[in-house]
Amino acid sequence: MRTGIRLRRVILVCLSAAMSVGAAGRADKAEAPFRVALSVSPFAEGMIAAGYVFWDGRGNQARSVTELQRLFMAHGANEMFVRIATDRFRPKWNITDHSLETAKKLAALAVELGLPLNPEIMLVQHYGDVTGQPGPDFSEYPELGAVGPWEDLTIEEMEGVIERYAALVAGEIAVTGARVNIWDIGNEVNFGIAGIAPKPLHGAMAGELGPGWYRAPNRVDPALGQQSVYTLLAAGGAYAIDWCRKHVWPYQARLMQAVKRGVLSVDPGARFSTHITLASQTELAMAFFRAMREGGYTVDEIGFSFYPSASAEPDRLERFRATVRAVRAEFGLPVFIAEYAYPAEPIETGPFKGWNNQAGGYGLTPAGQAAILRDLVSWGAKNGVRGIRPWAPELVIPVWGAFSLFALADGVAKARPALDAIAEGLSGR
């Protein structure tokens, strides 16, 4: 089986090397375009299936995923995004779909629309973020060989499986003809990746994996199962940094480098990024990317999630800007805002009802939502930020509707002013 994988790599390298190297060369130039990552999210298909119609007030309507991405393009979108869990096929429970098969369909859509693709290899079963990082499940990939329970593997065994898996994913994306502008590795990986992580926050990923899903990777480091994300978030600062330096980040860097090796074996010109959250905590951000570099994993762009209203932390916007300036000064790399949202109205219920904190005087109104995005983009484009991705811009259901770039009325999702805010920020308006 491994011989077959190696042969497939050789064929795919021959097919894609010239295109990949050329694309990477163009992207590295100083004049690389600002990444307006207005992309259909994993929820777009569900929105369309539920009968929602999207309308931008300019005569553009969307009744399909393709039409919705075209609508985004009419407002400046210049790339698509796909998030890839270790699900090979759409999960039957169907809460969210981050499967490889769906990623391939979206990659094909990017080809059809002439857009570059930004894939994210999460290395988790179904989903993971800063609240918890489940291990991967490779049971749908027999060509990788027998893997066994993930938590029972050594770090060396994990590296080998992950490198082969990353090569497989890169190969599957390559055969779609998609032009990958950059690969993301992990999703909000402050405190681990691929199950190499402390115990999750209470309830995290329980909807996807059931309660009690966490399994400590004791053959990697027994201390992981004795720690919790809650403690790291509560203690923060020097404690979290010191603990992660000892027990998480060295192993994490090895696994992320294994992904990089696998992708490069198929796409020799590939570029890479990784994003973390808590972007206003400058020292944590600096310590994380230093640890990745020291562990042998380097990136081409530094990524952050940034939700300005998520905390009442004073001067949150300025703290984020300080982080951008600090990483730019030390690493000399561009920054990408990999997840972003700000509410256009107060959030009354649901898991984000605490995210009602005004940032920088911007009101929780449609005008405030547009103004903060416009000003952030305008500042960022002048200070080393290479792009921004509004997260789930089409998700108009109540749990996320306040953050959406559309407002729902009588089954029609009508564009809010923020849909044009990125283009306005880039044009100086």
Secondary structure as GFF3:
##gff-version 3
##sequence-region A 1 429
A	DSSP	alpha_helix	2	27	.	.	.	ID=ss1
A	DSSP	beta_strand	35	36	.	.	.	ID=ss2
A	DSSP	alpha_helix	44	49	.	.	.	ID=ss3
A	DSSP	beta_strand	53	55	.	.	.	ID=ss4
A	DSSP	beta_strand	61	62	.	.	.	ID=ss5
A	DSSP	alpha_helix	65	74	.	.	.	ID=ss6
A	DSSP	beta_strand	80	84	.	.	.	ID=ss7
A	DSSP	alpha_helix	100	113	.	.	.	ID=ss8
A	DSSP	beta_strand	117	121	.	.	.	ID=ss9
A	DSSP	three_ten_helix	142	144	.	.	.	ID=ss10
A	DSSP	three_ten_helix	150	152	.	.	.	ID=ss11
A	DSSP	alpha_helix	155	174	.	.	.	ID=ss12
A	DSSP	beta_strand	183	185	.	.	.	ID=ss13
A	DSSP	alpha_helix	206	209	.	.	.	ID=ss14
A	DSSP	three_ten_helix	222	226	.	.	.	ID=ss15
A	DSSP	alpha_helix	229	235	.	.	.	ID=ss16
A	DSSP	alpha_helix	237	247	.	.	.	ID=ss17
A	DSSP	alpha_helix	249	266	.	.	.	ID=ss18
A	DSSP	beta_strand	272	276	.	.	.	ID=ss19
A	DSSP	alpha_helix	282	294	.	.	.	ID=ss20
A	DSSP	beta_strand	301	306	.	.	.	ID=ss21
A	DSSP	alpha_helix	316	331	.	.	.	ID=ss22
A	DSSP	beta_strand	335	340	.	.	.	ID=ss23
A	DSSP	alpha_helix	366	382	.	.	.	ID=ss24
A	DSSP	beta_strand	385	390	.	.	.	ID=ss25
A	DSSP	beta_strand	406	409	.	.	.	ID=ss26
A	DSSP	beta_strand	412	415	.	.	.	ID=ss27
A	DSSP	three_ten_helix	417	420	.	.	.	ID=ss28
A	DSSP	alpha_helix	421	427	.	.	.	ID=ss29
###
